[in-house]
Amino acid sequence: MNNFGQWETKDIRTTRLMLDPENPRILSAHESLGQEEILGELIHREDVYSLTRDIANQGYYPTETLVAIAGEGRRYVVVEGNRRLAAIRLLDNPELAPESERSRFSALARGAAGRVPDEVRVTIAPDRIAARPLILNRHTRSDIKKWNVFMQGRYIEQMVRDGYSLSEIIRQTGLAPDNVKRRLRDAKLYRMFRSCELDEEVRRIVDDPHRFSHSTAQRLAESKVGREWLGLAPADEEGYRIRSRPADLRRALSRVAADIVHKDVTTRTLHDESKVKEYLGSIKGLKPKRRASGSTTADAFIGGGAAATRTPATAVPAGRSTVREPKSILPRGLNCRLDSARIVQLFKELRSLTLAKYPNASAIMLRSLVDMALGSYLDKTGHTDQIKKALGKKSPKPADWAPSLAQMLKHVVNKTKESEVPLPPTGRRALQRLVSARDTALTLESMDGFVHNRYMTPTVEDLRALSVTLQPLLELVLTEPEVS
């Protein structure tokens, strides 16, 4: 458990503090957003003006403490207190505000002359992951402006991605278990809607969490009739398991989204199970068919959507294109810089395969790539000898013995430190879940099943999610290690 009391707190000049591009208040949160773009989003959506006016009239309270993590150079990224930092920035330089808002902030700045702090009190968190329980607690239980249910769910979703279990989130934040699970489902459901193909008019509303009626979508998905009709099954750390065919579910959700936007369906028209059944009867031709076998995760469904990574139309800066899924199972920007001609050729062949067309070949080759590249890395860094020595205590291994993929992955996540195998904390946690999980689609066992089990058929959605999980590991092992 985090010991927040041991974190360093000090005064830092505001010029060394950066707004957080991953702030849950910003729907289009992405590390490539610039500081002025983040500021504009906060002004537009989060009533920064009122807070700026309060600071201008009353001054900045010395009891207000921001929370930050180390950034580039001598700068810090503020992970808690972005509205306050934005207000200080605007009082110091109102020209940063969008042109339509500039005169209002300029008037506040003139009245606050001499009362804008050059330094503020900041608590330094070890990293973003360690800060998450504290931040979530502040925005769900304290008198700080609360996040709406979508923002809360989005943050819980990110904590799960970082490797927190729901029990850890509940224990460290004090939130009720049912509320945590519900908020996680809310976040998954909203992203599922956004991953669907939508008309331009509907897209504008759905992409804006302040305008889209989450409560109507929740009413449908949380009802017994609605879940059964859509093929959704609640799952603690995954939000939902999806038992229906992805293409069918997308068509159904696209229609539901349009009906919500056009107010053809509302919380009033879905006020009980019979009304939900009546509404679904009106679109019975769109009822999703069940998958031939098994189920998939909400993340896999979202990752397979044509609009899954779309940035909201209202927030896409000029000249910036939206992101599309790569055709290959391999993430964009991933390169192979190894000396091994065999691994390099395998990488190139896998890159050339279109995942949607060749899911079986992609699954088998991805597992082979991970096996060979990780084996090469562990050989060159001396870890293969450590595995052999540890396992050889029970039964000696022959000279040409090599560890299995399972043995190598378990060694990485259970027996090594970050200094020995430099994976980022989020990547290590994701890998730990892959190795140890038993109740999700993404497991080491399922990777083996893609190769050895003739009854196990990988889906594009599951393979996309697997690729995301493996990306930090692949980035490490596809580059020659520095060996002293």
Phi, psi and omega in degrees: 000145180293141173253086186299332183294343180269357179287141181289137175237132182205165176276131182229139178297139184296336179291344179263003183255136182244142173292150186270118178290347179259015179302126181299342178292341184259109183301321183271024184311125181199142186298345182273354179293137178278167183298319179292326177294318178296317180299317179298321178296317181294321178295316185291322191249339193237023173049049177295334182301314182299317178294320178298319179297318180297317179294322179296322184276324189248348184089169180269119184294131181293346179280348181285121181241127175274163174239132184221164173235158181298135176247207180282144179062229180259018182265164178231145176260122182280114181263348175217119181112026183293325178295321179292318178295320178298318179298316178297317179301316183288327175289326179285324182211086182295346178294347177286342181287153174304150186306322182292341183251355191297319184296322180295315180289329177296320179296319177295320181296321179296321181285340182261009183306127179089353182245007180269120185290143172274334179231149176226160181281130183225132171265130184262113177278149180301322178193176184296321183297316181296331184279344190301313181300319180298315183294315180299319179299317183295326186263007175236342187231344187259183181273003172293149182308119185287147169287150174288175187298327179295315180296318177299314180296321180298321181289319176299319178301318179293323178297319178297319178298326180286353177110359176290137171277161178298325179296324177293318179298315180297315182293318187277340181253341182077009180285151179293137182307316182296325179293319179298313181295321180294316180296323178295318177297321179302315182295317180296316182299316180298317179292330176295317176299316183290339181280351183274160174285123183230150174298156185303317181296316180293320180303318182300321180284314183298323182287352179252105184295345178277345183248330181284136183279090178298323185297325178290316178298319179297317182303320180289310186287335181271351178279150180297317180295317182296317180297315181297317182295317181282338183084036181254135177233121179304139178219128192310296188266000179247355182081290178222149160258141185249120183259354181263166178292129184306316182297320178294317181296323178298316179298318180295314181294326177299318179292316180299317179301315179297319179295322178293314181298318181276003179061028172284342174221136182221178177297330179290322181281352178241033191286348174208175186300323181294324179287325175297315179298321179296316179296313182296330175296331180286344178234034187300336179293345180259006181300125183294141174278153180286150173297154179300324179200152173068198181209171178230171182270160175299320180297320179294320177298314181296317181296337180269001183277146180296332182251019189300322184254017182295135172275140182306141183300327182285347187243004181279114179297152181303136176085358181255126180272158177283161184268140177240153178296141174293151178293323180280163174291338182282138180295150175298146177085351178280129182234157176249118183239036181269160178278344184287116180296325181295313181292320178299316180294320177299317179300313181297318180295319179294320178298329184281345183278135173277118187302314183299331182271326185232062182294323181293312179297321180296318181296314182294316182289327177297315179298319179296320180297314179299315181300309183291315184292318178293319177300318178297316181296313182292327175300311187287337180260005176085002183283332177299319177297324178295318179297314181298318180295317182293316181284337182284352179295327180273319179212119183304143181257142178292165185300326183266015181291144176226141181290154176283168178300319179299316180296321180292314181295319179294325176296317182298313186276335185253336189242357183240155175260166180300327180291336181272315176233094192286071172270144174296153183305319180295321179293321180293320179295318180297321179292323177300318179293322179298319183285322190260340185293149177233342188249022177234170181285335185259094180223163175299324179297320180291326175299316178294324180296327178300330184266318192254342185257112184287350179263356183258115181251118180287143175261157177300320181297314180295323181290323175300314181296321178297319179299319179297318180298320185275349187304312180301320179295315181296320179300326180284309191275351177268009174238138180302128180288152175275111183248125182281000000 
